[in-house]
Amino acid sequence: MNEISVPMPLEEKFIDKLLSINNQIEKSKITNVYFALPLSDKDKTTFEQNRMLLQNITDFNYWKKIINYSREKGFDFIYLLNSPKPLFNESPFLLKQLEKLDNLINKLRSEDLKKLRISNIQLMGYIAKHYPDMELYVSTSFEYTQVRQIQNLMIKFPQIKQIVPSHDVNKNFKFLKTIRKLYPNLNIEIMLNEGCLGGCPFRFWHAMSFPTIYNPKIKELDDDLKSNWFNNSCSILGNTLENFCIGKNIYPWEVEEYSKIGIKQFKLVGRNSEEFLSGDYLKYFLLFLKGIDNYKNIEDVKLKYLIHYYIRRNMDFKVKDIKPYLPNIKYFVKKGHLCASICGDECRYCYNCAENIRKHFKNYNLNF
């Protein structure tokens, strides 16, 4: 059984929809929800990688009701302290940040919420020292792509419960099998529908750019200094068919290859979209999980609904039409560890797939 992690819905009625999804799928189960206080929340620590700016001002007590409701319905809960921004002891705000962190952790502990997803190594050290009862989970924003990086991390923090490797090694099966072999008791969670560009030079910096406090003077800055710069630059880089084929998102029919190497924990994203705030995004979760059950369940679905950042793009392909021309996961099972070294030179596999798509879909707009 695949264990699926999803962002916590923001209303109780949407949590009920997660239960409905679980009742409609066979090979997977949504087992836990993850969440960070939004930018407008009074109790946020500023160690969160904020993806939501709500109009209403909230506090932990507001969200506590929804968190506990999700737990009552059988979902586990992970809190995200996943901003990779460095901690500067010169900062006049650091002591205030730590005070807010201590207050929040104590509020989480009072509700028996012990799981923290972390992206900052210093913050992990602080929490491990002062709150040894809290469980440590490693965010994908660490962007670790080497076995040795994870070995050194585990030497420093052997109590780590789970890691989410960098999006770029999603299809490096040799890397994933090695980690699975070296640390059989360490949980490995893989991101499924993240639509980031493979080898994106901005990904780490984009995660660091998310604001942690609301600053109305941000409008006065040059556009190149705002966090939106990354979204705009991302769009420029990602608007080619080649980049679409090189992407590291995982399709529903590919998930079984990860089960074969003992990886059965996966993550779906989407909390930074308007559709998630309204609850409409949950239909994409259902489509994806029904596709894991059986490819035929989604063969008439538009492919873009399976990739987070492509949902609003001008892509009308149905899954059944384009699937034969997409890069095949079995190629990466054999050679995915070489992508970081020879892509575009010795290996042109994904580029050839893109060219085949271009030939067979002449009547489609291929500038995404």
N, C-alpha and C positions, 0 to 999 in steps of 0.2 A: 504494500500500500504506500503510495506517495504521500508525504506530508507537505502540505502547502501553507506558506506564510503569505498573508495579504495585509495591506494597510487597514487599520481599524476604521470601520465606517463611523461617521460622525453623528449618527442618530440610531436609536434603538431599533427602529423599524427596518433599518438597513442591515443591522446585525442579524435580524430575523431572516433577511434574504440570504445571508451566508448559510444559515441552516437549510434553507430551501435548496441552495446550490448543492450542498452535501448530499441531500436526498435524491439528487438527479444524476449523480456521478458514481462510478463503480471503482475505478482504479486509483483514485486519489481522495484525499479528505483535507479540507481546510482545518488545520489544527491550531494555528496561532495567529494573532494579530499584532502588528507593530504600530507604534504611535510616538509622536513628539508633540509637545505643547506648541500651539501656533505662535506666530510672531506677536500677535496681539494679546497673548496671555500674560497675566501679572506674575505667575509663578515660574515662567520659563527661566532656564539657567543661563542661556546664551551659549551653551555648549551643544545645542541642537542644530542640526542642518535643516533649517526651517523650509518647508515646501508649501506652507499654507499661510495666507494672510486673511483672516476672517474679519468681517466688519465689526462684529460684537466683541467686547472685551470679556475675557473669561478668566477663570482661575482653576487651580487643581480640583477644587470641590465640584466644579461644573463637570469636568471630564471624569472624575472619579465614579460618578453614577453610571456613565456609559461604559467605562472600563470594567466595572464590577458586573454590569449587565452582560457584557461579552463573556466574562468568566463564568457567570451563572449558566450561560448557554453552552459551556464546554470548551471555550476557546482559551488557550494560554495567551499570555501577554508579555511583550518585550518593549521596554522603553528605549527610545533612540537618543543617545548622547553622541551623535555621529557627525559632528562638525570636525573636519581635520585641521581647522585653524590652529596654529601653534599658540602655546601659552607663553606670554612674555611677562617675566617678573617685574619688568620696568613699567608695565601698564598700570595706571592708577585704578583700573577697573577689575584687576585680577582678584583682589581680596573680596570685592563685592560679588564677583562671579562665584567664587568658592562658597561664600555665605549662602547664595541662592541655591547652589548645588547641594550643599549640606541640608538645607531646608527641604528641598525636593526629595532627596534620597530618603530622608526621615519620613516624609509623607508616603512615599512608595513603600517603605518598610512597614509602616503602620497598617497598610492594606495587604501585606504579605506579597508585594510585588518585588521580585528579587532579580529579574533578568534585565541586563543593560547591554545594548548594542553600542559599541564605542569605536571611534575613528582616530582618536588622539592618544599616542603612546604615553605621554606624560599624564594625561587624565586617567588612563588605565592604571598607571602606577599609583596615583593618588587614591583612587577608589580601592584598589587591591590592598593598600596599606591601612586605610582608615575604615573601610567597610568590607572586611573579608567575607562577610556573609552574602554579599551581592555576587551574582553569577556574571561572568564576563563573556560577552559575545563579540566577535570581531567583525566589523563592518567591511563591506566591499570597498569602501572609501580608503582603506589602507592601501589599496591597489597593489597588493603583493602578487608577483608573477613568477617568483623563483622558489624552489623547494627550500633553499638555504635560508631565505627570509623567514619562512614559516618555522623552520627548525630553530632558528635563533629566537624567534618570538616565543616559542613554546618552552625554551630554556628559561627565559625571563618570567613567563607567566604560564606555568604548567597547569594551572587551574582553569584555563580557557575551555569553555564548553563547545564552542562552535565557531567556525570561520566561514565567511563568504568571500571566496577568492575574487580577484579582479575580474571584471567583465571581459577583459582581453584574453583570459585563459579558459573561457567557457568551453572551448572546443579543443583544448590541449589535453587529450585523454591520457597521455603518458604522465603529464604533471599531476593530474587528478588521481590517477591510479597509484602514483608514488606516495602522495599524501595519505591516501586511504590505507596503504600498506604500512607506512611509518607510524601512523596514529589511528589505529583501528577503533579507539574509543572517542575520537574527536569527531563531532558532527560536521559535515560539510554541506552547506546550502548553496545552491546554484540559482542565479537570477535567470528567469525565463524570458519574459517579454520586454526587457529593456531594449530600446531601439538605438542606443548610442552607436556612433561610428566606430568600427573596429580600428584600434590604434589611434584613437582621438588624442591629439596633443594637448587638448584643453580639459580633459575629463577631471583630473585631479584638481586643477585650478578652479574649475567650475564649482566643484563641491566646496572649495574654500571660500568662494565668492558670495555664497548665500548670506544675506544680512542676518545679524543676530539681534539687532535693535532697530526700531523704526526711526529713520532719520529723514525728516521732511526736506532737509537741505540737499538731499541726494540729487534733486532735479537740477541743481546748479553745476553738477560735475560734467566734465567731458564724457561723451557717450562711451569712449573707450575704457573709462574707469568704472562703469556701472556693470552690475552682474548680468544685465541683458546682453552685454557684448558677447558673452559666450553663446547664448541662444542664437544670436544673429550670425555669428561666425560658424556655428555648428550647421546652420541651414545652408550656408555657402558650401561647406565641405561635403555635406551629405546629399547634395542634389544631383548625384550621378548614379547611373545604374551599377557601375562597378563598386561604388561604396555600399550600395544596397546589398550586393552579393557578398561583400567582405564582412558585413555585419556579424556580430557575435550573439545575436538573439537566438533563442532556441525555440523551434516549432514544436507543436504538440506531438507530432509523429516521431520526433527525435528523442523524446524523454526516455524511452525504453532503453536506449544505449547507455544511459547513466545508471539505470537500475542494474545493468549487467556488471558494473564495476562497484556496486554497493552504495551508490549515492541515491537516496530517495527523499531528500529534503530540498524543496524548491521554493523560490520566492517570486510572487507576482507584484508588479509595481503599478502606479497610476494615481497616487494621492495628490499629485500636483496638477491635476486637470479639473476643469469646471465640471465635467461629467461625474467626477468622484464626489464633489461637494453635493451634487443633486441626487447621488445614488445610482445614476444611470450607468456608471462605469462597471457596475457589478455584472452587467450582461456580457461584458468582454471576458471577465473571469470565467463565467459559465461556459462560454464558447470554447475557451482554451482548454478547460478541464474536460469538456465533452469530447474534444479532439484527441486528448490523451486516451480516453476510453476507446474510441474508434475513429479513425480518420474519416470514415464515411459520414460521420455526424457533422462535419464542417466542410465537406468538399464543395458545397455551393456558397460558402461564406466568403466575403471579400478578405483577401489576405491581410490587408492593412489592419483589420480588427485584432490581429494576433500580435502586433508589434506596437508598443506603447506610443512612441513618438511619430509613428506613421499614420495614426488613426485619422488625422485631419488632412492628410495629403491626398493629392489627386491621383489615387491608385484604384482602379476598378477591377483589377484582376480577381477572378475567383480562385480559390485554393486549387481546385481540380485542374484549372487551365495552366497555372504557372508552376505547380509543384514539380512536374517532370524536368523543368529546366533550372530549378534552384540547385545550389551546391548540395551534394548528398552528404549526410552526416557520417556515413561509413568511410568516406574519404578522409575525414578528420580523425576518425578513430585510429586510422593507420598513420596519418601524416600531420595531424593538427599541431604537433610539437614543433614542426618546422616553419610554421607561419611567421613567427617572429624574426626568422633569419633569411628566408628566401622568397617571400611573397613579392610578386611582380617582376622577379628576375628569373631564377631557376624554375619557380612554380608559377604558372599562369592559370591554374585551374579555375579560380573564381572569376577571373577576367574572361575566360572562355565561356563560362556560364552566362555572364552578362551579355556577351556577344550573341549567344544563342537566343536569349530572351529578346534582344533587339531585333533579330531576324524574324522571330515568330510572332512578335507583337507590334508589327509596323503601324497598325492603326491606333495604337494607344499612345497617350502622352507619357513618354518615358523620362521626362524631366520632372522628378518628384518635387 
